[in-house]
Amino acid sequence: MNRHHADRRAAECHVLPRRRFLRGTAGMATVLAWPLGANAVVKESHLALPLSSSRVDTQFELTLARTQVNFTGTPASAITLNGTVPGPLLRMHEGRDVTITLTNRLDEVTAAHWHGLKVPNNMDGVPGVTFPGIKPGETFQYRFDLRQSGTYWYHSHAILQEPAGFYAPLIIDPLDREPFGYDREYVVMLSEWVDTPPETVLANLKKVEGYYNDRRQTLPDLYAELKAARSPQEREAIWNERVAWARMRMDPTDATDGGSQWQFLVHGQRVEDNWTALFKPGERIRLRLINASAMNFFDVSIPGLELTVVQADGQNVRPVKVRELRMGNGETYDVIVKPTERKAYTLFAATSGRIGFARGTLAPELGMEGEIPPMGSRPVRTMAEMAGAHGGGHGTAPATQPVAATVDPHAGHGAVPATPAPAPADPHAMHGGMEGMPMQRGMPGMGGVPTGGAQATDSLADGLKDRLAYADLEALTPMRLPAAPAKKIDMRLTGDMNRYIWSINDKKMSQATLFEARVGERLEIRLINETMMEHPMHMHGAFFVVDNGKGERAPLKHTVIVKPGETITVHTSFDEPGPWVFHCHLFYHAAAGMVQAIVVK
């Protein structure tokens, strides 16, 4: 890397004093993730500082401003919190009242949303919905009491600020002792960066379908497939599938809206920066994983180590050992690993579309590096998947085996045709169904039957799972059976890939009639994905219960993934009045219109 060797002494002057400053203060940043000047050079390794359980506060001050950064070798402008990307960690304690003061030094309205936190509606941070927003030069104080614990994060919910750098981790320590032990802990925030300003990215996506997809299938690819076909029937199936994709104005490799221009980051550090978390052999290391990416799912693994999942979206679950877990945008997972050898282990986070990866290192000393594994081949979708193929991505309970539910066995996920067929002219015809009746826990805010991304797998040796499935998640706190839902709502996830328009029930929120509910009222919501992409759907102000076959121990989540062609039923309720936003957490899908709101009275 050319800039790695240029002006090294200048780099040390830039980096080291700030490192000592962070170590010597009781600041909120836990990892060395500050923006670099145009002429700065990145050190070989960026040391992650382990979290200190004593650093819990109730008063926080944040300043939002534009800062020059250099993630790619080219100077670019970022939106930073206290000068960093990601912003500083806020560490709090359950049961306390907190005040967070945010000063806006931008030339546009801003706001912070507390992702996954149950707060009063006017503190939720959605300009134009829950409050007017924070104008340029203004200071706003967020005040709320903490009614939960776990790993969360906060980010902008204003204009196009989140992918420009406005995101950061947030931890709430519990009142009671946690049901698992560990010796050291680190925050691992996964994200991406592209020098192109977000408004230009969105304009490009609207301009040309698949603008950033630089691996599209070509006409020679089609000729090669037809030539390799072993029968006229196989040739016809290949041709019909290509015609179907053309009708949808989509390519089978459109697994993500991003491209090779994206840099993938571990807590603000690139692959070559070698973000490093230290350990002593035999220690139990807690990793608080957060997917703060704007547009990418990550498949996370540490070759040579088992990941023991102990929390999902901030909620305790019965420990489950996996080799890999898929993280949708907005999801968080807490895992514990136990490295026993004195060597470097690679924390590997490949994007689900295999357009790139982020990596960090767990090592006994700074400067060590582990082997980087191959990403694997890029995914190529089939028309059968688009039709709602059977087999939930995260492995929820089959529709024919509900928990305390009456289910139409014909709902299912849809049948897989023997040969691919052309897509229907009406994309709304492409959805299967899955209906069940989730249960309710004491904590208000409930949920449904999400699937997406990772199929359920059989246990391997010693109970180890190959990849985490929602079906593997089991809450530690039992639930009580709820009353029947007071209201049923259909939310169809709709869109036009050609024009890059995303919506709910074919309308943007500004065009839609908002849904209504009452405090404490149980809602049944059917999420019907009529599009050709996964959508990680996030609810403000409430949690879901995942009906995954675990009965009274079904887990709570605030973000669930809905696969293409899939219908999921979720149940939820609210304990705070106000308009609560519900949206896809793929940033540009939400920006293009996949947002709705429930007005709670």
Secondary structure as a PSIPRED ss2 file (coil, helix, strand):
# PSIPRED VFORMAT (PSIPRED V4.0)

   1 M C   1.000  0.000  0.000
   2 N H   0.000  1.000  0.000
   3 R H   0.000  1.000  0.000
   4 H H   0.000  1.000  0.000
   5 H H   0.000  1.000  0.000
   6 A C   1.000  0.000  0.000
   7 D C   1.000  0.000  0.000
   8 R H   0.000  1.000  0.000
   9 R H   0.000  1.000  0.000
  10 A H   0.000  1.000  0.000
  11 A H   0.000  1.000  0.000
  12 E H   0.000  1.000  0.000
  13 C H   0.000  1.000  0.000
  14 H H   0.000  1.000  0.000
  15 V H   0.000  1.000  0.000
  16 L H   0.000  1.000  0.000
  17 P H   0.000  1.000  0.000
  18 R H   0.000  1.000  0.000
  19 R H   0.000  1.000  0.000
  20 R H   0.000  1.000  0.000
  21 F H   0.000  1.000  0.000
  22 L H   0.000  1.000  0.000
  23 R H   0.000  1.000  0.000
  24 G H   0.000  1.000  0.000
  25 T C   1.000  0.000  0.000
  26 A C   1.000  0.000  0.000
  27 G C   1.000  0.000  0.000
  28 M C   1.000  0.000  0.000
  29 A C   1.000  0.000  0.000
  30 T C   1.000  0.000  0.000
  31 V E   0.000  0.000  1.000
  32 L C   1.000  0.000  0.000
  33 A C   1.000  0.000  0.000
  34 W C   1.000  0.000  0.000
  35 P C   1.000  0.000  0.000
  36 L C   1.000  0.000  0.000
  37 G C   1.000  0.000  0.000
  38 A C   1.000  0.000  0.000
  39 N C   1.000  0.000  0.000
  40 A C   1.000  0.000  0.000
  41 V C   1.000  0.000  0.000
  42 V C   1.000  0.000  0.000
  43 K C   1.000  0.000  0.000
  44 E C   1.000  0.000  0.000
  45 S C   1.000  0.000  0.000
  46 H E   0.000  0.000  1.000
  47 L E   0.000  0.000  1.000
  48 A E   0.000  0.000  1.000
  49 L C   1.000  0.000  0.000
  50 P C   1.000  0.000  0.000
  51 L C   1.000  0.000  0.000
  52 S C   1.000  0.000  0.000
  53 S C   1.000  0.000  0.000
  54 S C   1.000  0.000  0.000
  55 R C   1.000  0.000  0.000
  56 V C   1.000  0.000  0.000
  57 D C   1.000  0.000  0.000
  58 T C   1.000  0.000  0.000
  59 Q E   0.000  0.000  1.000
  60 F E   0.000  0.000  1.000
  61 E E   0.000  0.000  1.000
  62 L E   0.000  0.000  1.000
  63 T E   0.000  0.000  1.000
  64 L E   0.000  0.000  1.000
  65 A E   0.000  0.000  1.000
  66 R E   0.000  0.000  1.000
  67 T E   0.000  0.000  1.000
  68 Q E   0.000  0.000  1.000
  69 V E   0.000  0.000  1.000
  70 N C   1.000  0.000  0.000
  71 F C   1.000  0.000  0.000
  72 T C   1.000  0.000  0.000
  73 G C   1.000  0.000  0.000
  74 T C   1.000  0.000  0.000
  75 P C   1.000  0.000  0.000
  76 A E   0.000  0.000  1.000
  77 S E   0.000  0.000  1.000
  78 A E   0.000  0.000  1.000
  79 I E   0.000  0.000  1.000
  80 T E   0.000  0.000  1.000
  81 L E   0.000  0.000  1.000
  82 N C   1.000  0.000  0.000
  83 G C   1.000  0.000  0.000
  84 T E   0.000  0.000  1.000
  85 V C   1.000  0.000  0.000
  86 P C   1.000  0.000  0.000
  87 G C   1.000  0.000  0.000
  88 P C   1.000  0.000  0.000
  89 L C   1.000  0.000  0.000
  90 L E   0.000  0.000  1.000
  91 R E   0.000  0.000  1.000
  92 M E   0.000  0.000  1.000
  93 H E   0.000  0.000  1.000
  94 E C   1.000  0.000  0.000
  95 G C   1.000  0.000  0.000
  96 R C   1.000  0.000  0.000
  97 D E   0.000  0.000  1.000
  98 V E   0.000  0.000  1.000
  99 T E   0.000  0.000  1.000
 100 I E   0.000  0.000  1.000
 101 T E   0.000  0.000  1.000
 102 L E   0.000  0.000  1.000
 103 T E   0.000  0.000  1.000
 104 N E   0.000  0.000  1.000
 105 R C   1.000  0.000  0.000
 106 L C   1.000  0.000  0.000
 107 D C   1.000  0.000  0.000
 108 E C   1.000  0.000  0.000
 109 V C   1.000  0.000  0.000
 110 T E   0.000  0.000  1.000
 111 A C   1.000  0.000  0.000
 112 A E   0.000  0.000  1.000
 113 H E   0.000  0.000  1.000
 114 W E   0.000  0.000  1.000
 115 H E   0.000  0.000  1.000
 116 G C   1.000  0.000  0.000
 117 L C   1.000  0.000  0.000
 118 K C   1.000  0.000  0.000
 119 V C   1.000  0.000  0.000
 120 P C   1.000  0.000  0.000
 121 N H   0.000  1.000  0.000
 122 N H   0.000  1.000  0.000
 123 M H   0.000  1.000  0.000
 124 D C   1.000  0.000  0.000
 125 G C   1.000  0.000  0.000
 126 V C   1.000  0.000  0.000
 127 P E   0.000  0.000  1.000
 128 G C   1.000  0.000  0.000
 129 V C   1.000  0.000  0.000
 130 T C   1.000  0.000  0.000
 131 F E   0.000  0.000  1.000
 132 P C   1.000  0.000  0.000
 133 G C   1.000  0.000  0.000
 134 I E   0.000  0.000  1.000
 135 K C   1.000  0.000  0.000
 136 P C   1.000  0.000  0.000
 137 G C   1.000  0.000  0.000
 138 E C   1.000  0.000  0.000
 139 T E   0.000  0.000  1.000
 140 F E   0.000  0.000  1.000
 141 Q E   0.000  0.000  1.000
 142 Y E   0.000  0.000  1.000
 143 R E   0.000  0.000  1.000
 144 F E   0.000  0.000  1.000
 145 D E   0.000  0.000  1.000
 146 L C   1.000  0.000  0.000
 147 R C   1.000  0.000  0.000
 148 Q C   1.000  0.000  0.000
 149 S C   1.000  0.000  0.000
 150 G E   0.000  0.000  1.000
 151 T E   0.000  0.000  1.000
 152 Y E   0.000  0.000  1.000
 153 W E   0.000  0.000  1.000
 154 Y E   0.000  0.000  1.000
 155 H E   0.000  0.000  1.000
 156 S E   0.000  0.000  1.000
 157 H C   1.000  0.000  0.000
 158 A C   1.000  0.000  0.000
 159 I C   1.000  0.000  0.000
 160 L C   1.000  0.000  0.000
 161 Q C   1.000  0.000  0.000
 162 E H   0.000  1.000  0.000
 163 P H   0.000  1.000  0.000
 164 A H   0.000  1.000  0.000
 165 G C   1.000  0.000  0.000
 166 F C   1.000  0.000  0.000
 167 Y E   0.000  0.000  1.000
 168 A E   0.000  0.000  1.000
 169 P E   0.000  0.000  1.000
 170 L E   0.000  0.000  1.000
 171 I E   0.000  0.000  1.000
 172 I E   0.000  0.000  1.000
 173 D E   0.000  0.000  1.000
 174 P C   1.000  0.000  0.000
 175 L C   1.000  0.000  0.000
 176 D C   1.000  0.000  0.000
 177 R C   1.000  0.000  0.000
 178 E C   1.000  0.000  0.000
 179 P C   1.000  0.000  0.000
 180 F C   1.000  0.000  0.000
 181 G C   1.000  0.000  0.000
 182 Y C   1.000  0.000  0.000
 183 D C   1.000  0.000  0.000
 184 R E   0.000  0.000  1.000
 185 E E   0.000  0.000  1.000
 186 Y E   0.000  0.000  1.000
 187 V E   0.000  0.000  1.000
 188 V E   0.000  0.000  1.000
 189 M E   0.000  0.000  1.000
 190 L E   0.000  0.000  1.000
 191 S E   0.000  0.000  1.000
 192 E E   0.000  0.000  1.000
 193 W E   0.000  0.000  1.000
 194 V C   1.000  0.000  0.000
 195 D C   1.000  0.000  0.000
 196 T C   1.000  0.000  0.000
 197 P C   1.000  0.000  0.000
 198 P H   0.000  1.000  0.000
 199 E H   0.000  1.000  0.000
 200 T H   0.000  1.000  0.000
 201 V H   0.000  1.000  0.000
 202 L H   0.000  1.000  0.000
 203 A H   0.000  1.000  0.000
 204 N H   0.000  1.000  0.000
 205 L H   0.000  1.000  0.000
 206 K H   0.000  1.000  0.000
 207 K H   0.000  1.000  0.000
 208 V C   1.000  0.000  0.000
 209 E C   1.000  0.000  0.000
 210 G C   1.000  0.000  0.000
 211 Y C   1.000  0.000  0.000
 212 Y C   1.000  0.000  0.000
 213 N C   1.000  0.000  0.000
 214 D C   1.000  0.000  0.000
 215 R C   1.000  0.000  0.000
 216 R C   1.000  0.000  0.000
 217 Q C   1.000  0.000  0.000
 218 T C   1.000  0.000  0.000
 219 L H   0.000  1.000  0.000
 220 P H   0.000  1.000  0.000
 221 D H   0.000  1.000  0.000
 222 L H   0.000  1.000  0.000
 223 Y H   0.000  1.000  0.000
 224 A H   0.000  1.000  0.000
 225 E H   0.000  1.000  0.000
 226 L H   0.000  1.000  0.000
 227 K H   0.000  1.000  0.000
 228 A H   0.000  1.000  0.000
 229 A C   1.000  0.000  0.000
 230 R C   1.000  0.000  0.000
 231 S C   1.000  0.000  0.000
 232 P H   0.000  1.000  0.000
 233 Q H   0.000  1.000  0.000
 234 E H   0.000  1.000  0.000
 235 R H   0.000  1.000  0.000
 236 E H   0.000  1.000  0.000
 237 A H   0.000  1.000  0.000
 238 I H   0.000  1.000  0.000
 239 W H   0.000  1.000  0.000
 240 N H   0.000  1.000  0.000
 241 E H   0.000  1.000  0.000
 242 R H   0.000  1.000  0.000
 243 V H   0.000  1.000  0.000
 244 A H   0.000  1.000  0.000
 245 W H   0.000  1.000  0.000
 246 A H   0.000  1.000  0.000
 247 R H   0.000  1.000  0.000
 248 M C   1.000  0.000  0.000
 249 R C   1.000  0.000  0.000
 250 M C   1.000  0.000  0.000
 251 D C   1.000  0.000  0.000
 252 P C   1.000  0.000  0.000
 253 T C   1.000  0.000  0.000
 254 D C   1.000  0.000  0.000
 255 A C   1.000  0.000  0.000
 256 T C   1.000  0.000  0.000
 257 D C   1.000  0.000  0.000
 258 G C   1.000  0.000  0.000
 259 G C   1.000  0.000  0.000
 260 S C   1.000  0.000  0.000
 261 Q C   1.000  0.000  0.000
 262 W C   1.000  0.000  0.000
 263 Q E   0.000  0.000  1.000
 264 F E   0.000  0.000  1.000
 265 L E   0.000  0.000  1.000
 266 V E   0.000  0.000  1.000
 267 H C   1.000  0.000  0.000
 268 G C   1.000  0.000  0.000
 269 Q E   0.000  0.000  1.000
 270 R C   1.000  0.000  0.000
 271 V H   0.000  1.000  0.000
 272 E H   0.000  1.000  0.000
 273 D H   0.000  1.000  0.000
 274 N C   1.000  0.000  0.000
 275 W E   0.000  0.000  1.000
 276 T E   0.000  0.000  1.000
 277 A E   0.000  0.000  1.000
 278 L E   0.000  0.000  1.000
 279 F C   1.000  0.000  0.000
 280 K C   1.000  0.000  0.000
 281 P C   1.000  0.000  0.000
 282 G C   1.000  0.000  0.000
 283 E C   1.000  0.000  0.000
 284 R C   1.000  0.000  0.000
 285 I E   0.000  0.000  1.000
 286 R E   0.000  0.000  1.000
 287 L E   0.000  0.000  1.000
 288 R E   0.000  0.000  1.000
 289 L E   0.000  0.000  1.000
 290 I E   0.000  0.000  1.000
 291 N E   0.000  0.000  1.000
 292 A C   1.000  0.000  0.000
 293 S C   1.000  0.000  0.000
 294 A C   1.000  0.000  0.000
 295 M C   1.000  0.000  0.000
 296 N C   1.000  0.000  0.000
 297 F C   1.000  0.000  0.000
 298 F E   0.000  0.000  1.000
 299 D E   0.000  0.000  1.000
 300 V E   0.000  0.000  1.000
 301 S E   0.000  0.000  1.000
 302 I C   1.000  0.000  0.000
 303 P C   1.000  0.000  0.000
 304 G C   1.000  0.000  0.000
 305 L C   1.000  0.000  0.000
 306 E C   1.000  0.000  0.000
 307 L E   0.000  0.000  1.000
 308 T E   0.000  0.000  1.000
 309 V E   0.000  0.000  1.000
 310 V E   0.000  0.000  1.000
 311 Q E   0.000  0.000  1.000
 312 A E   0.000  0.000  1.000
 313 D C   1.000  0.000  0.000
 314 G C   1.000  0.000  0.000
 315 Q E   0.000  0.000  1.000
 316 N E   0.000  0.000  1.000
 317 V E   0.000  0.000  1.000
 318 R E   0.000  0.000  1.000
 319 P E   0.000  0.000  1.000
 320 V E   0.000  0.000  1.000
 321 K E   0.000  0.000  1.000
 322 V E   0.000  0.000  1.000
 323 R E   0.000  0.000  1.000
 324 E E   0.000  0.000  1.000
 325 L E   0.000  0.000  1.000
 326 R E   0.000  0.000  1.000
 327 M E   0.000  0.000  1.000
 328 G C   1.000  0.000  0.000
 329 N C   1.000  0.000  0.000
 330 G C   1.000  0.000  0.000
 331 E C   1.000  0.000  0.000
 332 T E   0.000  0.000  1.000
 333 Y E   0.000  0.000  1.000
 334 D E   0.000  0.000  1.000
 335 V E   0.000  0.000  1.000
 336 I E   0.000  0.000  1.000
 337 V E   0.000  0.000  1.000
 338 K C   1.000  0.000  0.000
 339 P C   1.000  0.000  0.000
 340 T C   1.000  0.000  0.000
 341 E C   1.000  0.000  0.000
 342 R C   1.000  0.000  0.000
 343 K C   1.000  0.000  0.000
 344 A C   1.000  0.000  0.000
 345 Y E   0.000  0.000  1.000
 346 T E   0.000  0.000  1.000
 347 L E   0.000  0.000  1.000
 348 F E   0.000  0.000  1.000
 349 A E   0.000  0.000  1.000
 350 A E   0.000  0.000  1.000
 351 T E   0.000  0.000  1.000
 352 S C   1.000  0.000  0.000
 353 G C   1.000  0.000  0.000
 354 R C   1.000  0.000  0.000
 355 I C   1.000  0.000  0.000
 356 G C   1.000  0.000  0.000
 357 F E   0.000  0.000  1.000
 358 A E   0.000  0.000  1.000
 359 R E   0.000  0.000  1.000
 360 G E   0.000  0.000  1.000
 361 T E   0.000  0.000  1.000
 362 L E   0.000  0.000  1.000
 363 A E   0.000  0.000  1.000
 364 P C   1.000  0.000  0.000
 365 E C   1.000  0.000  0.000
 366 L C   1.000  0.000  0.000
 367 G C   1.000  0.000  0.000
 368 M C   1.000  0.000  0.000
 369 E C   1.000  0.000  0.000
 370 G C   1.000  0.000  0.000
 371 E C   1.000  0.000  0.000
 372 I C   1.000  0.000  0.000
 373 P C   1.000  0.000  0.000
 374 P C   1.000  0.000  0.000
 375 M C   1.000  0.000  0.000
 376 G C   1.000  0.000  0.000
 377 S C   1.000  0.000  0.000
 378 R C   1.000  0.000  0.000
 379 P C   1.000  0.000  0.000
 380 V C   1.000  0.000  0.000
 381 R C   1.000  0.000  0.000
 382 T C   1.000  0.000  0.000
 383 M H   0.000  1.000  0.000
 384 A H   0.000  1.000  0.000
 385 E H   0.000  1.000  0.000
 386 M H   0.000  1.000  0.000
 387 A C   1.000  0.000  0.000
 388 G C   1.000  0.000  0.000
 389 A C   1.000  0.000  0.000
 390 H C   1.000  0.000  0.000
 391 G C   1.000  0.000  0.000
 392 G C   1.000  0.000  0.000
 393 G C   1.000  0.000  0.000
 394 H C   1.000  0.000  0.000
 395 G C   1.000  0.000  0.000
 396 T C   1.000  0.000  0.000
 397 A C   1.000  0.000  0.000
 398 P C   1.000  0.000  0.000
 399 A C   1.000  0.000  0.000
 400 T C   1.000  0.000  0.000
 401 Q C   1.000  0.000  0.000
 402 P C   1.000  0.000  0.000
 403 V C   1.000  0.000  0.000
 404 A C   1.000  0.000  0.000
 405 A C   1.000  0.000  0.000
 406 T C   1.000  0.000  0.000
 407 V C   1.000  0.000  0.000
 408 D C   1.000  0.000  0.000
 409 P C   1.000  0.000  0.000
 410 H C   1.000  0.000  0.000
 411 A C   1.000  0.000  0.000
 412 G C   1.000  0.000  0.000
 413 H C   1.000  0.000  0.000
 414 G C   1.000  0.000  0.000
 415 A C   1.000  0.000  0.000
 416 V C   1.000  0.000  0.000
 417 P C   1.000  0.000  0.000
 418 A C   1.000  0.000  0.000
 419 T C   1.000  0.000  0.000
 420 P C   1.000  0.000  0.000
 421 A C   1.000  0.000  0.000
 422 P C   1.000  0.000  0.000
 423 A C   1.000  0.000  0.000
 424 P C   1.000  0.000  0.000
 425 A C   1.000  0.000  0.000
 426 D C   1.000  0.000  0.000
 427 P H   0.000  1.000  0.000
 428 H H   0.000  1.000  0.000
 429 A H   0.000  1.000  0.000
 430 M C   1.000  0.000  0.000
 431 H C   1.000  0.000  0.000
 432 G C   1.000  0.000  0.000
 433 G C   1.000  0.000  0.000
 434 M C   1.000  0.000  0.000
 435 E C   1.000  0.000  0.000
 436 G C   1.000  0.000  0.000
 437 M C   1.000  0.000  0.000
 438 P C   1.000  0.000  0.000
 439 M C   1.000  0.000  0.000
 440 Q E   0.000  0.000  1.000
 441 R C   1.000  0.000  0.000
 442 G C   1.000  0.000  0.000
 443 M C   1.000  0.000  0.000
 444 P C   1.000  0.000  0.000
 445 G C   1.000  0.000  0.000
 446 M C   1.000  0.000  0.000
 447 G C   1.000  0.000  0.000
 448 G E   0.000  0.000  1.000
 449 V C   1.000  0.000  0.000
 450 P C   1.000  0.000  0.000
 451 T C   1.000  0.000  0.000
 452 G C   1.000  0.000  0.000
 453 G C   1.000  0.000  0.000
 454 A C   1.000  0.000  0.000
 455 Q C   1.000  0.000  0.000
 456 A C   1.000  0.000  0.000
 457 T C   1.000  0.000  0.000
 458 D C   1.000  0.000  0.000
 459 S E   0.000  0.000  1.000
 460 L C   1.000  0.000  0.000
 461 A H   0.000  1.000  0.000
 462 D H   0.000  1.000  0.000
 463 G H   0.000  1.000  0.000
 464 L C   1.000  0.000  0.000
 465 K E   0.000  0.000  1.000
 466 D E   0.000  0.000  1.000
 467 R E   0.000  0.000  1.000
 468 L C   1.000  0.000  0.000
 469 A C   1.000  0.000  0.000
 470 Y H   0.000  1.000  0.000
 471 A H   0.000  1.000  0.000
 472 D H   0.000  1.000  0.000
 473 L C   1.000  0.000  0.000
 474 E C   1.000  0.000  0.000
 475 A E   0.000  0.000  1.000
 476 L C   1.000  0.000  0.000
 477 T C   1.000  0.000  0.000
 478 P C   1.000  0.000  0.000
 479 M C   1.000  0.000  0.000
 480 R E   0.000  0.000  1.000
 481 L C   1.000  0.000  0.000
 482 P C   1.000  0.000  0.000
 483 A C   1.000  0.000  0.000
 484 A C   1.000  0.000  0.000
 485 P C   1.000  0.000  0.000
 486 A C   1.000  0.000  0.000
 487 K E   0.000  0.000  1.000
 488 K E   0.000  0.000  1.000
 489 I E   0.000  0.000  1.000
 490 D E   0.000  0.000  1.000
 491 M E   0.000  0.000  1.000
 492 R E   0.000  0.000  1.000
 493 L E   0.000  0.000  1.000
 494 T E   0.000  0.000  1.000
 495 G E   0.000  0.000  1.000
 496 D E   0.000  0.000  1.000
 497 M C   1.000  0.000  0.000
 498 N C   1.000  0.000  0.000
 499 R C   1.000  0.000  0.000
 500 Y C   1.000  0.000  0.000
 501 I E   0.000  0.000  1.000
 502 W E   0.000  0.000  1.000
 503 S E   0.000  0.000  1.000
 504 I E   0.000  0.000  1.000
 505 N C   1.000  0.000  0.000
 506 D C   1.000  0.000  0.000
 507 K E   0.000  0.000  1.000
 508 K C   1.000  0.000  0.000
 509 M C   1.000  0.000  0.000
 510 S C   1.000  0.000  0.000
 511 Q C   1.000  0.000  0.000
 512 A C   1.000  0.000  0.000
 513 T C   1.000  0.000  0.000
 514 L C   1.000  0.000  0.000
 515 F E   0.000  0.000  1.000
 516 E E   0.000  0.000  1.000
 517 A E   0.000  0.000  1.000
 518 R C   1.000  0.000  0.000
 519 V C   1.000  0.000  0.000
 520 G C   1.000  0.000  0.000
 521 E C   1.000  0.000  0.000
 522 R C   1.000  0.000  0.000
 523 L E   0.000  0.000  1.000
 524 E E   0.000  0.000  1.000
 525 I E   0.000  0.000  1.000
 526 R E   0.000  0.000  1.000
 527 L E   0.000  0.000  1.000
 528 I E   0.000  0.000  1.000
 529 N E   0.000  0.000  1.000
 530 E C   1.000  0.000  0.000
 531 T C   1.000  0.000  0.000
 532 M C   1.000  0.000  0.000
 533 M C   1.000  0.000  0.000
 534 E C   1.000  0.000  0.000
 535 H E   0.000  0.000  1.000
 536 P E   0.000  0.000  1.000
 537 M E   0.000  0.000  1.000
 538 H E   0.000  0.000  1.000
 539 M E   0.000  0.000  1.000
 540 H C   1.000  0.000  0.000
 541 G C   1.000  0.000  0.000
 542 A C   1.000  0.000  0.000
 543 F C   1.000  0.000  0.000
 544 F E   0.000  0.000  1.000
 545 V E   0.000  0.000  1.000
 546 V C   1.000  0.000  0.000
 547 D C   1.000  0.000  0.000
 548 N C   1.000  0.000  0.000
 549 G C   1.000  0.000  0.000
 550 K C   1.000  0.000  0.000
 551 G H   0.000  1.000  0.000
 552 E H   0.000  1.000  0.000
 553 R H   0.000  1.000  0.000
 554 A C   1.000  0.000  0.000
 555 P C   1.000  0.000  0.000
 556 L E   0.000  0.000  1.000
 557 K E   0.000  0.000  1.000
 558 H C   1.000  0.000  0.000
 559 T E   0.000  0.000  1.000
 560 V E   0.000  0.000  1.000
 561 I E   0.000  0.000  1.000
 562 V E   0.000  0.000  1.000
 563 K C   1.000  0.000  0.000
 564 P C   1.000  0.000  0.000
 565 G C   1.000  0.000  0.000
 566 E C   1.000  0.000  0.000
 567 T E   0.000  0.000  1.000
 568 I E   0.000  0.000  1.000
 569 T E   0.000  0.000  1.000
 570 V E   0.000  0.000  1.000
 571 H E   0.000  0.000  1.000
 572 T E   0.000  0.000  1.000
 573 S C   1.000  0.000  0.000
 574 F C   1.000  0.000  0.000
 575 D C   1.000  0.000  0.000
 576 E C   1.000  0.000  0.000
 577 P C   1.000  0.000  0.000
 578 G E   0.000  0.000  1.000
 579 P E   0.000  0.000  1.000
 580 W E   0.000  0.000  1.000
 581 V E   0.000  0.000  1.000
 582 F E   0.000  0.000  1.000
 583 H E   0.000  0.000  1.000
 584 C E   0.000  0.000  1.000
 585 H C   1.000  0.000  0.000
 586 L C   1.000  0.000  0.000
 587 F H   0.000  1.000  0.000
 588 Y H   0.000  1.000  0.000
 589 H H   0.000  1.000  0.000
 590 A H   0.000  1.000  0.000
 591 A H   0.000  1.000  0.000
 592 A C   1.000  0.000  0.000
 593 G C   1.000  0.000  0.000
 594 M C   1.000  0.000  0.000
 595 V E   0.000  0.000  1.000
 596 Q E   0.000  0.000  1.000
 597 A E   0.000  0.000  1.000
 598 I E   0.000  0.000  1.000
 599 V E   0.000  0.000  1.000
 600 V E   0.000  0.000  1.000
 601 K C   1.000  0.000  0.000
